Amino acid sequence: MAREQVTAAAPSRSKSQQAYHWLKERIANEEFTPGYRLVLTSIAAELNMSVVPVREAIRQLEAEGLVTFERNVGARVSMIDDSQYRHSMETLAILEGAATALAAPHLTGDDVRRAREINRLLIESLDHFDPRLFTSLNQKFHSVLFAPCPNPRMLELVDAEWVRLGRLRDSTFSFVPGRAQESVREHAHIVDLIEAGAPLADIERAARGHRSATLAAYLSHEHPDHDAPAQSGVTTAP
């Protein structure tokens, strides 16, 4: 059954790409949980291919931080801890804040309307809160705002951190659902700044503070005896 699904789902993909997406889907769905050992020969047999493309797929997942290779043990699904989540959120706050500011002058009226529409859907979802749905819409909202960023390297790094966050936490809002209401208000403020043509430093500060506030809410909930991380004061010059 697994072999048929992989072949039918993506006939144009190379074998290494098929193995990559097959493995990544099972990691995302927590079928392969943190610490799970990835045995190349078993996976290759399951997918009806040699170990070479499977090894290539595992190397790609290792580069994304989803898989860890241990000497004398082999490849395992990476373990999760709060420090990894914190580091990714702090990194994303800086990168996404800068990308949003740099993208602001390139956003069209349609982009702004799209962002407001997604935020409206986020607000409506609060009545019957689904953390996964909220997280999905939240990512779409931010993607609209930073997509026109003229720096492709920065966009690549932002996308990489979003993927990593998806692996580290299915949804932060499942831990701190109350944060969702504050989040949509901050979304509206960011869009207001962009629409008003505010200085890029102000847009970056708002976008970065928004991300940092989500991290602070999570850490406060999970580790109430520890101080929340201070927000960085670095800004992009207008």
Biotite code that builds the C-alpha atoms (Angstrom):
import biotite.structure as struc

atoms = struc.array([
    struc.Atom([0.000, 0.000, 0.000], chain_id="A", res_id=1, res_name="MET", atom_name="CA", element="C"),
    struc.Atom([2.774, 2.453, 0.930], chain_id="A", res_id=2, res_name="ALA", atom_name="CA", element="C"),
    struc.Atom([4.585, 1.780, -2.343], chain_id="A", res_id=3, res_name="ARG", atom_name="CA", element="C"),
    struc.Atom([1.459, 2.510, -4.393], chain_id="A", res_id=4, res_name="GLU", atom_name="CA", element="C"),
    struc.Atom([0.764, 5.736, -2.494], chain_id="A", res_id=5, res_name="GLN", atom_name="CA", element="C"),
    struc.Atom([4.273, 7.113, -3.026], chain_id="A", res_id=6, res_name="VAL", atom_name="CA", element="C"),
    struc.Atom([4.288, 6.326, -6.749], chain_id="A", res_id=7, res_name="THR", atom_name="CA", element="C"),
    struc.Atom([0.760, 7.578, -7.405], chain_id="A", res_id=8, res_name="ALA", atom_name="CA", element="C"),
    struc.Atom([1.089, 10.749, -5.357], chain_id="A", res_id=9, res_name="ALA", atom_name="CA", element="C"),
    struc.Atom([4.145, 12.107, -7.151], chain_id="A", res_id=10, res_name="ALA", atom_name="CA", element="C"),
    struc.Atom([5.035, 10.251, -10.373], chain_id="A", res_id=11, res_name="PRO", atom_name="CA", element="C"),
    struc.Atom([7.263, 13.107, -11.590], chain_id="A", res_id=12, res_name="SER", atom_name="CA", element="C"),
    struc.Atom([9.429, 13.185, -8.467], chain_id="A", res_id=13, res_name="ARG", atom_name="CA", element="C"),
    struc.Atom([12.831, 11.545, -8.329], chain_id="A", res_id=14, res_name="SER", atom_name="CA", element="C"),
    struc.Atom([13.189, 8.578, -6.004], chain_id="A", res_id=15, res_name="LYS", atom_name="CA", element="C"),
    struc.Atom([15.096, 10.662, -3.466], chain_id="A", res_id=16, res_name="SER", atom_name="CA", element="C"),
    struc.Atom([12.289, 13.263, -3.525], chain_id="A", res_id=17, res_name="GLN", atom_name="CA", element="C"),
    struc.Atom([9.690, 10.535, -3.078], chain_id="A", res_id=18, res_name="GLN", atom_name="CA", element="C"),
    struc.Atom([11.599, 9.168, -0.084], chain_id="A", res_id=19, res_name="ALA", atom_name="CA", element="C"),
    struc.Atom([12.076, 12.681, 1.329], chain_id="A", res_id=20, res_name="TYR", atom_name="CA", element="C"),
    struc.Atom([8.365, 13.556, 1.210], chain_id="A", res_id=21, res_name="HIS", atom_name="CA", element="C"),
    struc.Atom([7.358, 10.107, 2.480], chain_id="A", res_id=22, res_name="TRP", atom_name="CA", element="C"),
    struc.Atom([9.659, 10.434, 5.484], chain_id="A", res_id=23, res_name="LEU", atom_name="CA", element="C"),
    struc.Atom([8.804, 14.066, 6.163], chain_id="A", res_id=24, res_name="LYS", atom_name="CA", element="C"),
    struc.Atom([5.076, 13.328, 6.150], chain_id="A", res_id=25, res_name="GLU", atom_name="CA", element="C"),
    struc.Atom([5.524, 10.578, 8.734], chain_id="A", res_id=26, res_name="ARG", atom_name="CA", element="C"),
    struc.Atom([7.672, 12.795, 10.920], chain_id="A", res_id=27, res_name="ILE", atom_name="CA", element="C"),
    struc.Atom([5.114, 15.627, 10.693], chain_id="A", res_id=28, res_name="ALA", atom_name="CA", element="C"),
    struc.Atom([2.263, 13.235, 11.542], chain_id="A", res_id=29, res_name="ASN", atom_name="CA", element="C"),
    struc.Atom([4.317, 11.892, 14.466], chain_id="A", res_id=30, res_name="GLU", atom_name="CA", element="C"),
    struc.Atom([4.170, 8.372, 13.042], chain_id="A", res_id=31, res_name="GLU", atom_name="CA", element="C"),
    struc.Atom([7.946, 8.583, 13.370], chain_id="A", res_id=32, res_name="PHE", atom_name="CA", element="C"),
    struc.Atom([8.351, 10.181, 16.777], chain_id="A", res_id=33, res_name="THR", atom_name="CA", element="C"),
    struc.Atom([11.454, 11.927, 18.225], chain_id="A", res_id=34, res_name="PRO", atom_name="CA", element="C"),
    struc.Atom([14.197, 9.366, 18.714], chain_id="A", res_id=35, res_name="GLY", atom_name="CA", element="C"),
    struc.Atom([12.754, 6.932, 16.160], chain_id="A", res_id=36, res_name="TYR", atom_name="CA", element="C"),
    struc.Atom([15.550, 5.111, 14.344], chain_id="A", res_id=37, res_name="ARG", atom_name="CA", element="C"),
    struc.Atom([15.444, 5.405, 10.559], chain_id="A", res_id=38, res_name="LEU", atom_name="CA", element="C"),
    struc.Atom([16.780, 2.147, 9.121], chain_id="A", res_id=39, res_name="VAL", atom_name="CA", element="C"),
    struc.Atom([17.771, 2.699, 5.506], chain_id="A", res_id=40, res_name="LEU", atom_name="CA", element="C"),
    struc.Atom([17.274, -0.880, 4.344], chain_id="A", res_id=41, res_name="THR", atom_name="CA", element="C"),
    struc.Atom([13.807, -1.128, 5.883], chain_id="A", res_id=42, res_name="SER", atom_name="CA", element="C"),
    struc.Atom([12.678, 2.194, 4.405], chain_id="A", res_id=43, res_name="ILE", atom_name="CA", element="C"),
    struc.Atom([14.124, 1.295, 0.999], chain_id="A", res_id=44, res_name="ALA", atom_name="CA", element="C"),
    struc.Atom([12.257, -2.026, 1.041], chain_id="A", res_id=45, res_name="ALA", atom_name="CA", element="C"),
    struc.Atom([9.027, -0.268, 2.040], chain_id="A", res_id=46, res_name="GLU", atom_name="CA", element="C"),
    struc.Atom([9.377, 2.161, -0.866], chain_id="A", res_id=47, res_name="LEU", atom_name="CA", element="C"),
    struc.Atom([10.660, -0.438, -3.324], chain_id="A", res_id=48, res_name="ASN", atom_name="CA", element="C"),
    struc.Atom([13.884, 1.413, -4.085], chain_id="A", res_id=49, res_name="MET", atom_name="CA", element="C"),
    struc.Atom([17.579, 1.145, -3.306], chain_id="A", res_id=50, res_name="SER", atom_name="CA", element="C"),
    struc.Atom([19.150, 2.669, -0.190], chain_id="A", res_id=51, res_name="VAL", atom_name="CA", element="C"),
    struc.Atom([20.904, 5.394, -2.229], chain_id="A", res_id=52, res_name="VAL", atom_name="CA", element="C"),
    struc.Atom([17.868, 7.727, -2.689], chain_id="A", res_id=53, res_name="PRO", atom_name="CA", element="C"),
    struc.Atom([16.781, 7.026, 0.881], chain_id="A", res_id=54, res_name="VAL", atom_name="CA", element="C"),
    struc.Atom([20.207, 8.088, 2.119], chain_id="A", res_id=55, res_name="ARG", atom_name="CA", element="C"),
    struc.Atom([19.957, 11.282, 0.060], chain_id="A", res_id=56, res_name="GLU", atom_name="CA", element="C"),
    struc.Atom([16.519, 12.014, 1.523], chain_id="A", res_id=57, res_name="ALA", atom_name="CA", element="C"),
    struc.Atom([17.782, 11.499, 5.067], chain_id="A", res_id=58, res_name="ILE", atom_name="CA", element="C"),
    struc.Atom([20.701, 13.850, 4.422], chain_id="A", res_id=59, res_name="ARG", atom_name="CA", element="C"),
    struc.Atom([18.245, 16.526, 3.296], chain_id="A", res_id=60, res_name="GLN", atom_name="CA", element="C"),
    struc.Atom([16.142, 16.016, 6.418], chain_id="A", res_id=61, res_name="LEU", atom_name="CA", element="C"),
    struc.Atom([19.300, 16.193, 8.518], chain_id="A", res_id=62, res_name="GLU", atom_name="CA", element="C"),
    struc.Atom([20.155, 19.551, 6.908], chain_id="A", res_id=63, res_name="ALA", atom_name="CA", element="C"),
    struc.Atom([16.692, 20.803, 7.939], chain_id="A", res_id=64, res_name="GLU", atom_name="CA", element="C"),
    struc.Atom([17.234, 19.664, 11.513], chain_id="A", res_id=65, res_name="GLY", atom_name="CA", element="C"),
    struc.Atom([14.507, 17.021, 11.398], chain_id="A", res_id=66, res_name="LEU", atom_name="CA", element="C"),
    struc.Atom([16.926, 14.101, 11.559], chain_id="A", res_id=67, res_name="VAL", atom_name="CA", element="C"),
    struc.Atom([20.072, 13.602, 13.619], chain_id="A", res_id=68, res_name="THR", atom_name="CA", element="C"),
    struc.Atom([22.891, 11.214, 12.709], chain_id="A", res_id=69, res_name="PHE", atom_name="CA", element="C"),
    struc.Atom([24.644, 9.553, 15.635], chain_id="A", res_id=70, res_name="GLU", atom_name="CA", element="C"),
    struc.Atom([27.877, 7.612, 15.361], chain_id="A", res_id=71, res_name="ARG", atom_name="CA", element="C"),
    struc.Atom([27.412, 3.844, 15.809], chain_id="A", res_id=72, res_name="ASN", atom_name="CA", element="C"),
    struc.Atom([23.646, 4.362, 15.931], chain_id="A", res_id=73, res_name="VAL", atom_name="CA", element="C"),
    struc.Atom([22.604, 5.841, 12.604], chain_id="A", res_id=74, res_name="GLY", atom_name="CA", element="C"),
    struc.Atom([19.861, 8.274, 11.702], chain_id="A", res_id=75, res_name="ALA", atom_name="CA", element="C"),
    struc.Atom([17.143, 9.156, 14.195], chain_id="A", res_id=76, res_name="ARG", atom_name="CA", element="C"),
    struc.Atom([14.261, 11.619, 14.206], chain_id="A", res_id=77, res_name="VAL", atom_name="CA", element="C"),
    struc.Atom([15.552, 14.651, 16.086], chain_id="A", res_id=78, res_name="SER", atom_name="CA", element="C"),
    struc.Atom([14.578, 15.096, 19.695], chain_id="A", res_id=79, res_name="MET", atom_name="CA", element="C"),
    struc.Atom([12.555, 18.143, 20.750], chain_id="A", res_id=80, res_name="ILE", atom_name="CA", element="C"),
    struc.Atom([13.324, 20.485, 23.586], chain_id="A", res_id=81, res_name="ASP", atom_name="CA", element="C"),
    struc.Atom([12.307, 23.990, 24.540], chain_id="A", res_id=82, res_name="ASP", atom_name="CA", element="C"),
    struc.Atom([15.725, 25.420, 23.776], chain_id="A", res_id=83, res_name="SER", atom_name="CA", element="C"),
    struc.Atom([15.367, 24.465, 20.098], chain_id="A", res_id=84, res_name="GLN", atom_name="CA", element="C"),
    struc.Atom([11.930, 26.073, 19.961], chain_id="A", res_id=85, res_name="TYR", atom_name="CA", element="C"),
    struc.Atom([13.171, 29.197, 21.690], chain_id="A", res_id=86, res_name="ARG", atom_name="CA", element="C"),
    struc.Atom([16.145, 29.520, 19.357], chain_id="A", res_id=87, res_name="HIS", atom_name="CA", element="C"),
    struc.Atom([13.962, 29.133, 16.267], chain_id="A", res_id=88, res_name="SER", atom_name="CA", element="C"),
    struc.Atom([11.423, 31.667, 17.510], chain_id="A", res_id=89, res_name="MET", atom_name="CA", element="C"),
    struc.Atom([14.131, 34.191, 18.390], chain_id="A", res_id=90, res_name="GLU", atom_name="CA", element="C"),
    struc.Atom([15.699, 33.685, 14.972], chain_id="A", res_id=91, res_name="THR", atom_name="CA", element="C"),
    struc.Atom([12.370, 33.964, 13.180], chain_id="A", res_id=92, res_name="LEU", atom_name="CA", element="C"),
    struc.Atom([11.477, 37.132, 15.098], chain_id="A", res_id=93, res_name="ALA", atom_name="CA", element="C"),
    struc.Atom([14.582, 38.828, 13.688], chain_id="A", res_id=94, res_name="ILE", atom_name="CA", element="C"),
    struc.Atom([14.387, 37.427, 10.161], chain_id="A", res_id=95, res_name="LEU", atom_name="CA", element="C"),
    struc.Atom([10.637, 37.736, 9.697], chain_id="A", res_id=96, res_name="GLU", atom_name="CA", element="C"),
    struc.Atom([10.593, 41.236, 11.189], chain_id="A", res_id=97, res_name="GLY", atom_name="CA", element="C"),
    struc.Atom([13.233, 42.372, 8.723], chain_id="A", res_id=98, res_name="ALA", atom_name="CA", element="C"),
    struc.Atom([11.611, 40.564, 5.780], chain_id="A", res_id=99, res_name="ALA", atom_name="CA", element="C"),
    struc.Atom([8.218, 42.105, 6.564], chain_id="A", res_id=100, res_name="THR", atom_name="CA", element="C"),
    struc.Atom([9.714, 45.597, 6.730], chain_id="A", res_id=101, res_name="ALA", atom_name="CA", element="C"),
    struc.Atom([11.648, 45.169, 3.488], chain_id="A", res_id=102, res_name="LEU", atom_name="CA", element="C"),
    struc.Atom([8.540, 43.768, 1.769], chain_id="A", res_id=103, res_name="ALA", atom_name="CA", element="C"),
    struc.Atom([6.254, 46.603, 2.911], chain_id="A", res_id=104, res_name="ALA", atom_name="CA", element="C"),
    struc.Atom([7.003, 49.035, 0.053], chain_id="A", res_id=105, res_name="PRO", atom_name="CA", element="C"),
    struc.Atom([6.321, 46.269, -2.457], chain_id="A", res_id=106, res_name="HIS", atom_name="CA", element="C"),
    struc.Atom([2.932, 45.178, -1.118], chain_id="A", res_id=107, res_name="LEU", atom_name="CA", element="C"),
    struc.Atom([-0.037, 45.978, -3.337], chain_id="A", res_id=108, res_name="THR", atom_name="CA", element="C"),
    struc.Atom([-3.525, 46.992, -2.299], chain_id="A", res_id=109, res_name="GLY", atom_name="CA", element="C"),
    struc.Atom([-4.650, 43.450, -3.075], chain_id="A", res_id=110, res_name="ASP", atom_name="CA", element="C"),
    struc.Atom([-1.937, 42.079, -0.764], chain_id="A", res_id=111, res_name="ASP", atom_name="CA", element="C"),
    struc.Atom([-3.118, 44.284, 2.087], chain_id="A", res_id=112, res_name="VAL", atom_name="CA", element="C"),
    struc.Atom([-6.746, 43.285, 1.513], chain_id="A", res_id=113, res_name="ARG", atom_name="CA", element="C"),
    struc.Atom([-5.721, 39.618, 1.450], chain_id="A", res_id=114, res_name="ARG", atom_name="CA", element="C"),
    struc.Atom([-3.885, 39.999, 4.750], chain_id="A", res_id=115, res_name="ALA", atom_name="CA", element="C"),
    struc.Atom([-6.915, 41.654, 6.346], chain_id="A", res_id=116, res_name="ARG", atom_name="CA", element="C"),
    struc.Atom([-9.204, 38.915, 5.008], chain_id="A", res_id=117, res_name="GLU", atom_name="CA", element="C"),
    struc.Atom([-7.010, 36.183, 6.492], chain_id="A", res_id=118, res_name="ILE", atom_name="CA", element="C"),
    struc.Atom([-6.926, 38.013, 9.802], chain_id="A", res_id=119, res_name="ASN", atom_name="CA", element="C"),
    struc.Atom([-10.737, 38.237, 9.685], chain_id="A", res_id=120, res_name="ARG", atom_name="CA", element="C"),
    struc.Atom([-10.841, 34.442, 9.284], chain_id="A", res_id=121, res_name="LEU", atom_name="CA", element="C"),
    struc.Atom([-8.478, 34.137, 12.240], chain_id="A", res_id=122, res_name="LEU", atom_name="CA", element="C"),
    struc.Atom([-10.804, 36.273, 14.348], chain_id="A", res_id=123, res_name="ILE", atom_name="CA", element="C"),
    struc.Atom([-13.816, 34.183, 13.322], chain_id="A", res_id=124, res_name="GLU", atom_name="CA", element="C"),
    struc.Atom([-11.958, 30.995, 14.247], chain_id="A", res_id=125, res_name="SER", atom_name="CA", element="C"),
    struc.Atom([-11.606, 32.167, 17.861], chain_id="A", res_id=126, res_name="LEU", atom_name="CA", element="C"),
    struc.Atom([-15.220, 31.220, 18.635], chain_id="A", res_id=127, res_name="ASP", atom_name="CA", element="C"),
    struc.Atom([-14.530, 27.551, 17.886], chain_id="A", res_id=128, res_name="HIS", atom_name="CA", element="C"),
    struc.Atom([-10.812, 27.511, 18.453], chain_id="A", res_id=129, res_name="PHE", atom_name="CA", element="C"),
    struc.Atom([-8.748, 24.947, 16.579], chain_id="A", res_id=130, res_name="ASP", atom_name="CA", element="C"),
    struc.Atom([-5.013, 25.470, 17.253], chain_id="A", res_id=131, res_name="PRO", atom_name="CA", element="C"),
    struc.Atom([-3.936, 23.745, 14.043], chain_id="A", res_id=132, res_name="ARG", atom_name="CA", element="C"),
    struc.Atom([-6.306, 25.782, 11.867], chain_id="A", res_id=133, res_name="LEU", atom_name="CA", element="C"),
    struc.Atom([-5.248, 28.979, 13.614], chain_id="A", res_id=134, res_name="PHE", atom_name="CA", element="C"),
    struc.Atom([-1.569, 28.163, 13.078], chain_id="A", res_id=135, res_name="THR", atom_name="CA", element="C"),
    struc.Atom([-2.159, 27.407, 9.390], chain_id="A", res_id=136, res_name="SER", atom_name="CA", element="C"),
    struc.Atom([-4.023, 30.671, 8.812], chain_id="A", res_id=137, res_name="LEU", atom_name="CA", element="C"),
    struc.Atom([-1.457, 32.534, 10.874], chain_id="A", res_id=138, res_name="ASN", atom_name="CA", element="C"),
    struc.Atom([1.325, 31.311, 8.611], chain_id="A", res_id=139, res_name="GLN", atom_name="CA", element="C"),
    struc.Atom([-0.653, 32.355, 5.521], chain_id="A", res_id=140, res_name="LYS", atom_name="CA", element="C"),
    struc.Atom([-1.163, 35.814, 6.996], chain_id="A", res_id=141, res_name="PHE", atom_name="CA", element="C"),
    struc.Atom([2.535, 36.363, 7.589], chain_id="A", res_id=142, res_name="HIS", atom_name="CA", element="C"),
    struc.Atom([3.467, 34.860, 4.229], chain_id="A", res_id=143, res_name="SER", atom_name="CA", element="C"),
    struc.Atom([1.367, 37.481, 2.461], chain_id="A", res_id=144, res_name="VAL", atom_name="CA", element="C"),
    struc.Atom([3.242, 40.247, 4.272], chain_id="A", res_id=145, res_name="LEU", atom_name="CA", element="C"),
    struc.Atom([6.802, 39.043, 3.767], chain_id="A", res_id=146, res_name="PHE", atom_name="CA", element="C"),
    struc.Atom([6.483, 37.337, 0.346], chain_id="A", res_id=147, res_name="ALA", atom_name="CA", element="C"),
    struc.Atom([7.452, 40.466, -1.693], chain_id="A", res_id=148, res_name="PRO", atom_name="CA", element="C"),
    struc.Atom([10.713, 40.852, 0.268], chain_id="A", res_id=149, res_name="CYS", atom_name="CA", element="C"),
    struc.Atom([13.356, 41.629, -2.378], chain_id="A", res_id=150, res_name="PRO", atom_name="CA", element="C"),
    struc.Atom([16.051, 39.650, -0.542], chain_id="A", res_id=151, res_name="ASN", atom_name="CA", element="C"),
    struc.Atom([15.727, 36.004, -1.691], chain_id="A", res_id=152, res_name="PRO", atom_name="CA", element="C"),
    struc.Atom([18.251, 34.724, 0.846], chain_id="A", res_id=153, res_name="ARG", atom_name="CA", element="C"),
    struc.Atom([16.252, 36.217, 3.697], chain_id="A", res_id=154, res_name="MET", atom_name="CA", element="C"),
    struc.Atom([13.064, 34.617, 2.363], chain_id="A", res_id=155, res_name="LEU", atom_name="CA", element="C"),
    struc.Atom([14.842, 31.274, 2.172], chain_id="A", res_id=156, res_name="GLU", atom_name="CA", element="C"),
    struc.Atom([15.905, 31.547, 5.805], chain_id="A", res_id=157, res_name="LEU", atom_name="CA", element="C"),
    struc.Atom([12.425, 32.594, 6.950], chain_id="A", res_id=158, res_name="VAL", atom_name="CA", element="C"),
    struc.Atom([10.865, 29.639, 5.144], chain_id="A", res_id=159, res_name="ASP", atom_name="CA", element="C"),
    struc.Atom([13.415, 27.272, 6.672], chain_id="A", res_id=160, res_name="ALA", atom_name="CA", element="C"),
    struc.Atom([12.595, 28.468, 10.196], chain_id="A", res_id=161, res_name="GLU", atom_name="CA", element="C"),
    struc.Atom([8.860, 28.077, 9.551], chain_id="A", res_id=162, res_name="TRP", atom_name="CA", element="C"),
    struc.Atom([9.477, 24.459, 8.513], chain_id="A", res_id=163, res_name="VAL", atom_name="CA", element="C"),
    struc.Atom([11.595, 23.887, 11.586], chain_id="A", res_id=164, res_name="ARG", atom_name="CA", element="C"),
    struc.Atom([8.944, 25.399, 13.855], chain_id="A", res_id=165, res_name="LEU", atom_name="CA", element="C"),
    struc.Atom([6.338, 23.104, 12.328], chain_id="A", res_id=166, res_name="GLY", atom_name="CA", element="C"),
    struc.Atom([8.477, 20.192, 13.430], chain_id="A", res_id=167, res_name="ARG", atom_name="CA", element="C"),
    struc.Atom([9.208, 21.515, 16.922], chain_id="A", res_id=168, res_name="LEU", atom_name="CA", element="C"),
    struc.Atom([5.663, 22.500, 17.843], chain_id="A", res_id=169, res_name="ARG", atom_name="CA", element="C"),
    struc.Atom([2.457, 21.382, 16.133], chain_id="A", res_id=170, res_name="ASP", atom_name="CA", element="C"),
    struc.Atom([0.891, 24.602, 17.408], chain_id="A", res_id=171, res_name="SER", atom_name="CA", element="C"),
    struc.Atom([2.095, 26.968, 20.099], chain_id="A", res_id=172, res_name="THR", atom_name="CA", element="C"),
    struc.Atom([-1.513, 28.123, 20.459], chain_id="A", res_id=173, res_name="PHE", atom_name="CA", element="C"),
    struc.Atom([-2.535, 24.709, 21.794], chain_id="A", res_id=174, res_name="SER", atom_name="CA", element="C"),
    struc.Atom([-0.390, 25.531, 24.840], chain_id="A", res_id=175, res_name="PHE", atom_name="CA", element="C"),
    struc.Atom([-1.463, 29.173, 25.203], chain_id="A", res_id=176, res_name="VAL", atom_name="CA", element="C"),
    struc.Atom([-4.823, 29.613, 23.401], chain_id="A", res_id=177, res_name="PRO", atom_name="CA", element="C"),
    struc.Atom([-5.337, 32.997, 25.086], chain_id="A", res_id=178, res_name="GLY", atom_name="CA", element="C"),
    struc.Atom([-2.417, 34.311, 23.063], chain_id="A", res_id=179, res_name="ARG", atom_name="CA", element="C"),
    struc.Atom([-4.505, 33.973, 19.863], chain_id="A", res_id=180, res_name="ALA", atom_name="CA", element="C"),
    struc.Atom([-6.727, 36.951, 20.721], chain_id="A", res_id=181, res_name="GLN", atom_name="CA", element="C"),
    struc.Atom([-3.728, 39.184, 21.327], chain_id="A", res_id=182, res_name="GLU", atom_name="CA", element="C"),
    struc.Atom([-2.143, 37.887, 18.128], chain_id="A", res_id=183, res_name="SER", atom_name="CA", element="C"),
    struc.Atom([-4.971, 38.982, 15.818], chain_id="A", res_id=184, res_name="VAL", atom_name="CA", element="C"),
    struc.Atom([-4.949, 42.470, 17.347], chain_id="A", res_id=185, res_name="ARG", atom_name="CA", element="C"),
    struc.Atom([-1.218, 42.710, 16.684], chain_id="A", res_id=186, res_name="GLU", atom_name="CA", element="C"),
    struc.Atom([-1.814, 41.514, 13.119], chain_id="A", res_id=187, res_name="HIS", atom_name="CA", element="C"),
    struc.Atom([-4.208, 44.387, 12.542], chain_id="A", res_id=188, res_name="ALA", atom_name="CA", element="C"),
    struc.Atom([-1.684, 46.846, 13.949], chain_id="A", res_id=189, res_name="HIS", atom_name="CA", element="C"),
    struc.Atom([1.068, 45.599, 11.625], chain_id="A", res_id=190, res_name="ILE", atom_name="CA", element="C"),
    struc.Atom([-1.216, 45.923, 8.592], chain_id="A", res_id=191, res_name="VAL", atom_name="CA", element="C"),
    struc.Atom([-2.276, 49.411, 9.715], chain_id="A", res_id=192, res_name="ASP", atom_name="CA", element="C"),
    struc.Atom([1.386, 50.457, 9.854], chain_id="A", res_id=193, res_name="LEU", atom_name="CA", element="C"),
    struc.Atom([2.058, 49.078, 6.384], chain_id="A", res_id=194, res_name="ILE", atom_name="CA", element="C"),
    struc.Atom([-1.028, 50.704, 4.892], chain_id="A", res_id=195, res_name="GLU", atom_name="CA", element="C"),
    struc.Atom([-0.155, 54.043, 6.465], chain_id="A", res_id=196, res_name="ALA", atom_name="CA", element="C"),
    struc.Atom([3.364, 53.949, 5.003], chain_id="A", res_id=197, res_name="GLY", atom_name="CA", element="C"),
    struc.Atom([4.994, 53.941, 8.431], chain_id="A", res_id=198, res_name="ALA", atom_name="CA", element="C"),
    struc.Atom([8.805, 53.969, 8.699], chain_id="A", res_id=199, res_name="PRO", atom_name="CA", element="C"),
    struc.Atom([10.291, 50.529, 8.017], chain_id="A", res_id=200, res_name="LEU", atom_name="CA", element="C"),
    struc.Atom([11.878, 50.487, 11.464], chain_id="A", res_id=201, res_name="ALA", atom_name="CA", element="C"),
    struc.Atom([8.412, 50.781, 13.054], chain_id="A", res_id=202, res_name="ASP", atom_name="CA", element="C"),
    struc.Atom([7.041, 47.953, 10.897], chain_id="A", res_id=203, res_name="ILE", atom_name="CA", element="C"),
    struc.Atom([9.988, 45.738, 11.738], chain_id="A", res_id=204, res_name="GLU", atom_name="CA", element="C"),
    struc.Atom([9.686, 46.496, 15.441], chain_id="A", res_id=205, res_name="ARG", atom_name="CA", element="C"),
    struc.Atom([5.995, 45.606, 15.423], chain_id="A", res_id=206, res_name="ALA", atom_name="CA", element="C"),
    struc.Atom([6.518, 42.375, 13.465], chain_id="A", res_id=207, res_name="ALA", atom_name="CA", element="C"),
    struc.Atom([9.425, 41.317, 15.644], chain_id="A", res_id=208, res_name="ARG", atom_name="CA", element="C"),
    struc.Atom([7.623, 42.184, 18.859], chain_id="A", res_id=209, res_name="GLY", atom_name="CA", element="C"),
    struc.Atom([4.622, 40.176, 17.685], chain_id="A", res_id=210, res_name="HIS", atom_name="CA", element="C"),
    struc.Atom([6.736, 37.036, 17.257], chain_id="A", res_id=211, res_name="ARG", atom_name="CA", element="C"),
    struc.Atom([8.622, 37.612, 20.500], chain_id="A", res_id=212, res_name="SER", atom_name="CA", element="C"),
    struc.Atom([5.361, 38.006, 22.415], chain_id="A", res_id=213, res_name="ALA", atom_name="CA", element="C"),
    struc.Atom([4.220, 34.558, 21.281], chain_id="A", res_id=214, res_name="THR", atom_name="CA", element="C"),
    struc.Atom([7.481, 33.046, 22.508], chain_id="A", res_id=215, res_name="LEU", atom_name="CA", element="C"),
    struc.Atom([7.206, 34.899, 25.817], chain_id="A", res_id=216, res_name="ALA", atom_name="CA", element="C"),
    struc.Atom([3.628, 33.660, 26.314], chain_id="A", res_id=217, res_name="ALA", atom_name="CA", element="C"),
    struc.Atom([4.671, 30.065, 25.678], chain_id="A", res_id=218, res_name="TYR", atom_name="CA", element="C"),
    struc.Atom([7.705, 30.193, 27.968], chain_id="A", res_id=219, res_name="LEU", atom_name="CA", element="C"),
    struc.Atom([5.685, 31.911, 30.693], chain_id="A", res_id=220, res_name="SER", atom_name="CA", element="C"),
    struc.Atom([3.124, 29.106, 30.501], chain_id="A", res_id=221, res_name="HIS", atom_name="CA", element="C"),
    struc.Atom([5.628, 26.249, 30.414], chain_id="A", res_id=222, res_name="GLU", atom_name="CA", element="C"),
    struc.Atom([8.239, 27.739, 32.764], chain_id="A", res_id=223, res_name="HIS", atom_name="CA", element="C"),
    struc.Atom([6.470, 30.233, 35.036], chain_id="A", res_id=224, res_name="PRO", atom_name="CA", element="C"),
    struc.Atom([9.448, 30.388, 37.419], chain_id="A", res_id=225, res_name="ASP", atom_name="CA", element="C"),
    struc.Atom([11.818, 31.686, 34.726], chain_id="A", res_id=226, res_name="HIS", atom_name="CA", element="C"),
    struc.Atom([12.049, 35.144, 33.245], chain_id="A", res_id=227, res_name="ASP", atom_name="CA", element="C"),
    struc.Atom([10.719, 35.671, 29.723], chain_id="A", res_id=228, res_name="ALA", atom_name="CA", element="C"),
    struc.Atom([13.300, 36.511, 27.046], chain_id="A", res_id=229, res_name="PRO", atom_name="CA", element="C"),
    struc.Atom([13.899, 40.187, 26.395], chain_id="A", res_id=230, res_name="ALA", atom_name="CA", element="C"),
    struc.Atom([12.974, 41.465, 22.953], chain_id="A", res_id=231, res_name="GLN", atom_name="CA", element="C"),
    struc.Atom([15.835, 42.493, 20.733], chain_id="A", res_id=232, res_name="SER", atom_name="CA", element="C"),
    struc.Atom([16.109, 46.183, 20.010], chain_id="A", res_id=233, res_name="GLY", atom_name="CA", element="C"),
    struc.Atom([17.856, 45.810, 16.642], chain_id="A", res_id=234, res_name="VAL", atom_name="CA", element="C"),
    struc.Atom([15.961, 47.415, 13.767], chain_id="A", res_id=235, res_name="THR", atom_name="CA", element="C"),
    struc.Atom([16.296, 47.813, 10.050], chain_id="A", res_id=236, res_name="THR", atom_name="CA", element="C"),
    struc.Atom([17.034, 51.362, 8.977], chain_id="A", res_id=237, res_name="ALA", atom_name="CA", element="C"),
    struc.Atom([14.318, 52.888, 6.818], chain_id="A", res_id=238, res_name="PRO", atom_name="CA", element="C"),
])
